[in-house]
Amino acid sequence: MTIPEDLLDEIRADATERGMSAYVAETLRFKRDRDRLLELADWLQEEHGPVTEDERVAALDELEDLDAEHERRRASGKHNAGEAA
């Protein structure tokens, strides 16, 4: 496997705290998970058709609401795993 030297230098700088192996393993997991999500999205689109603009906007609005709720909980110190969302 050949990795461009400039990319390796950047990775080494980013990975110093946790180590190269941990950095590479995390990156590979992220890539694998992303590939699986893309596969799921393709399958869902084949089964149910493309996402409409209204559906996309609604999903993004819901994500913003979830992010805001998580931020409120983080700020108030409420982050117990057993709490309902």
Secondary structure, 3 states (H helix, E strand, C coil): CCCCHHHHHHHHHHHCCCCHHHHHHHHHHHHHHHHHHHHHHHHHHHHHCCCCHHHHHHHHHHHHHHHHHHHHHHHHCCCCCCCCC
